Each structure stands twice: as structure tokens, then as C-alpha cells.
Amino acid sequence: MTRATRLLVVGCGFPQLGLLRFCRDEGLFVIGADLDEHAVGRGLCHAFVRVSTTAADDLARAASEHGARGIVTAGSEHAVLPTALAAGKLGLPFYGDPDTVRACQLKHEMRERYRRGGAPIPRFEWFAASDAGRVAAEPFVFPVVMYPTRGWAQRGVRVATTEGAIYVALPSALTAETSEADSRCLVE
């Protein structure tokens, strides 16, 4: 009997249950990675590593230590970039390179790529919390939509119909982004 190919599956929660089952059904040796040692999908794994799904270096170390020949994630946008970075560090295949994944997740980078590519997009500006005052100087046509450059579930999305409303909406758009040390906001 040959040894099954070892695969690190990043995340063992409800969103990854289908992926975990699929990998097992395909005869892969499943190494689960999750910070929650009681994650619902842990029982579907042949081996388990307690590690944050957002810590690329730790994921790479876990994959290497367990002899993983592949790394994958699904169901959580938070884990995609760290998984891509870990795969790149180890030279493992992954369905997106880190630069492309980052651009897909960070709305200001995505919009910049659209602009450079000539795609028709609404006028936008992005700014960090430290220079939020400059938004008042921008000549926007109201209404505008403000939202974090990175975020999920529409948290922090606000509509401003006047310049004064921007200052009311701004704190929500800036604080909804919990994944970045320097909060950034997009206005379009």
C-alpha cells in the first residue's frame, strides 16, 4: 500500500467541512490546521496542528513539519492570503499567487488595477485613518459610499449624502477593518 499524499487544510470549522470530507474521500492524508483545538472538522483530519489560519509563517512551518505536499483553504477569506503566502514560501502549488490574492482582498488595490486596466469604475479615493481629514477636500459628487478597504459582511459600509455626513460615517468605515494595523477606507 502506498502512502497517501499529505495535504494541509487550513481551517477546520464549519466553512471547511465540505473540503475536509472531499480530501478524505479522495484518499488524501488530511492535516488540519486551526487555532481552535475543538474545531468541528478536527475529527475528519488524520493529523491536526493548532495554529492560526492567518499566520502564514506558522502555516508554512506546520506544512513542512508534517510533510505536506499541498496546502489548501476554503470558506474563509481571512485564510486565503496567509495560505497563498505559506504555499509560496514552500514552493507548493496554490490557486492564486499572493499578489493577486492581496489585490482581490484589498479594495483600494483592486480599484487601482481596474483603473490601470482601463475598466470603467466610479471615481474613488482611499485614505488611512491618519489622513482622514483630506477626504473633506476631495471634490466628490454626493452621495458617496464609504467602506473599509478590507472587510467582510458589509461591516463599516456607509452612505454619505453631504460633506458633514462623511465625518459621521468615517469612524465606522475605519474601525470595521480589524485585519490591518493601519485602517484604511475607500470613498467612491
Buried (B, 14 or more C-beta within 10 A) or exposed (E): EEEBBBBBBBBBBEBBBEBBEBBBEEEBBBBBBBBBEEBBBBEBBBBBBBBBBBBBEBBBBBBBEBEBBBBBBBBBBBBBBBBBBBBBBBEBEBEBEBEEBBBBBBBBBBBBEBEEEEEEEEEBBBBBBEEBEEBEEBEBEEEBBBBBBBBBEEBBBBEBEEBEBBBEBBBBBBBBBEBEEEBBBBBB
